[in-house]
């Protein structure tokens, strides 16, 4: 009869609905799991990126410091061309120079200090040479010069 037919259709539709509902729940659960996996992957990648960024910043700072020191060493090599013979005998005047607080400046601003120290050292060596100063000791930005004439030491 028609009622039996409708009951059969209804049961078939309910069965299909339940199957679709089951598939829907499976897909929803799978989507949720995959979304969580993607979130975890993204967090992991972000953490890795942040670590790489920190390491890159450290290496950049070290590289700048090394470049500055290399420039300083180059200027030291070129400055060796200034030569004054040491005093032979008699009274001499000893003059010491240095940049106050340079260690902290090197740590805070290595690039700027590299360039500033190169300029400082070149100027000191050039001026000492002009006044007849004999370079007794040189370390970084500190110099010790010996002058035969007191007036030259004072003018230096």
C-alpha positions in Angstrom: 0.0 0.0 0.0 0.9 3.6 -0.3 1.4 3.9 3.5 4.0 1.1 3.4 5.7 2.7 0.5 5.9 6.0 2.4 7.2 4.2 5.5 9.9 2.6 3.4 10.9 5.9 1.8 11.0 7.5 5.3 13.1 4.7 6.7 15.4 5.0 3.7 15.7 8.7 4.1 16.4 8.4 7.8 19.1 5.8 7.1 20.7 8.1 4.5 20.4 11.0 6.9 22.1 9.0 9.7 24.9 8.0 7.2 25.3 11.6 6.1 25.3 12.7 9.8 28.0 10.1 10.6 30.1 11.3 7.6 29.6 14.9 8.6 30.8 14.1 12.2 33.8 12.2 10.8 34.7 15.1 8.5 34.2 17.6 11.3 36.4 15.6 13.7 39.1 15.1 11.0 39.0 18.8 10.1 39.3 19.7 13.8 42.3 17.3 14.1 44.0 18.7 10.9 43.3 22.3 12.0 45.0 21.5 15.4 47.9 19.9 13.5 48.3 23.0 11.4 48.1 25.3 14.5 50.8 23.2 16.2 52.9 23.2 13.1 52.6 27.0 12.8 53.5 27.4 16.4 56.5 25.2 16.0 57.6 27.1 12.8 57.1 30.4 14.6 59.3 29.2 17.5 62.0 28.0 15.1 61.8 31.3 13.2 62.2 33.3 16.4 65.2 31.3 17.5 66.8 31.7 14.0 66.1 35.5 14.2 67.8 35.7 17.6 70.8 33.7 16.4 71.0 35.9 13.3 71.0 39.1 15.4 73.8 37.7 17.6 75.8 36.7 14.5 75.2 40.1 12.9 76.5 41.9 16.0 79.6 39.6 16.1 80.2 40.2 12.3 80.0 44.0 12.8 82.5 43.8 15.6 84.8 41.6 13.6 84.6 43.9 10.6 85.4 46.9 12.8 88.4 45.1 14.3 89.6 44.1 10.9 89.5 47.7 9.7 91.3 48.7 12.9 94.0 46.2 12.1 94.3 47.5 8.5 94.7 51.0 9.8 97.3 49.8 12.3 99.3 48.1 9.5 99.2 51.2 7.3 100.1 53.5 10.2 103.3 51.5 10.7 104.8 53.6 7.8 105.3 56.5 10.2 108.7 56.0 11.7 110.8 58.2 13.9 114.1 57.0 15.3 114.3 56.5 19.1 116.0 59.2 21.1 119.7 58.6 21.3 120.6 60.0 24.8 119.7 62.7 27.2 116.5 63.8 28.9 113.2 62.8 27.2 109.5 63.5 27.8 107.1 60.6 27.8 103.5 61.1 26.8 100.7 58.6 27.1 97.3 58.8 25.4 94.1 56.7 25.3 90.4 56.9 24.8 88.6 56.9 28.2 85.8 54.3 28.5 86.6 52.6 25.1 85.9 49.1 26.3 82.3 49.9 27.0 82.0 51.8 23.7 83.4 48.9 21.8 80.7 46.7 23.4 77.9 49.0 22.7 78.8 50.4 19.3 81.4 48.2 17.6 81.0 49.5 14.1 81.2 53.2 15.1 84.1 52.5 17.4 86.0 50.7 14.7 85.8 53.7 12.4 86.4 56.2 15.2 89.4 54.2 16.5 90.9 54.1 13.0 90.5 57.8 12.7 91.9 58.4 16.2 94.9 56.2 15.7 95.7 57.7 12.3 95.5 61.2 13.7 97.6 60.4 16.8 100.3 58.7 14.7 100.4 61.5 12.1 100.6 64.3 14.7 103.2 62.4 16.8 105.2 62.0 13.6 105.0 65.7 12.8 106.3 66.6 16.3 109.1 64.0 16.3 107.5 61.6 18.7 108.9 58.1 18.9 106.2 55.4 19.4 107.3 53.4 22.4 104.1 51.4 22.9 100.8 51.1 21.0 97.8 48.9 22.1 94.3 49.5 20.6 93.6 53.2 21.2 96.4 53.7 23.7 99.8 55.1 22.8 103.0 56.0 24.6 105.4 58.4 22.8 108.9 59.6 23.7 109.9 63.1 22.7 113.5 64.4 22.8 112.2 68.0 23.1 109.8 69.0 25.8 108.2 71.7 23.6 107.3 69.1 21.0 105.7 66.9 23.6 103.7 69.8 24.9 102.6 70.8 21.4 101.6 67.2 20.6 
